[in-house]
Amino acid sequence: MLRHTFASVILEAGESVVTLARWLGHSSPTITLDHYAHFMPEAGGKGRAAVDALLGVVPEYVPDDLTRA
């Protein structure tokens, strides 16, 4: 239970799946994603915002870490 809670909190905080997989001892980030991907509510949001910014599109939502210059 503690391991699952730790993984979910870490992903919700924005840590990378690769790093979490290493910390949990998984042989591949794919294993981590299979179990914990549902704890990544903003998955893809940062990438979309970065492309929108590159193209000059004003997105409805910009993650906090992309607004800091």
N, C-alpha and C positions, 0 to 999 in steps of 0.2 A: 504494500500500500504506500509506504514512504517513497519507494523508488518511482512509482507511477506519479505521485504528487510532485516530486522533484522534477521529473521530466516535463510535466504539463506546465508547471510554473516557469521553468527555464524557457520553454518554447513561447509561451505567452509573453514573456519579457523580450522576445526578439532574438535570442541566441540562435546561432546557425545549427541546422540539423547535423552537419558534419561534426561540429564540436560536441554536441550532445551525444551523438553516436559514440564518439571516442570516450567521453566520460562514462557512458553506460557500459562500455566494453562490447558494443555490437560490432560484428565483423564488417558491416556495411551500413551506410546511412539509410539504405532502402529498408532495412529491418526497423529502424527508428521511425521512418515515415509510415510504415505499415501500421505501427501501433499508436503513433501520436500525432499524425497529420491533422486530425480534427481539432487540435489545440493551437492551430496556426490560423487565427481568424483573418489576418491581413495577408495571407499567402498570395503573392502576385501583386498586391497593391503597391508595393515599393517600386517594382519593375515598371508597372503601368505609369506611375507618376513620373518616373525618370524619363521614359520615352515621351510622355506628354510634354514635359518640361523641355526636352530636346527639340520637339517639334513646335513649341510655342503655344501649345494648347493649355488652357486654364482648366485644370481638373477640379472636380467638386471636392475632392479630399486629397490632401498632401500629408504624408506621414511626417511627424515632427522632425525626424532626423534628416529629412531632405530639405527642410526649410532653413536649416542652419547653414550659413555660408562661411 
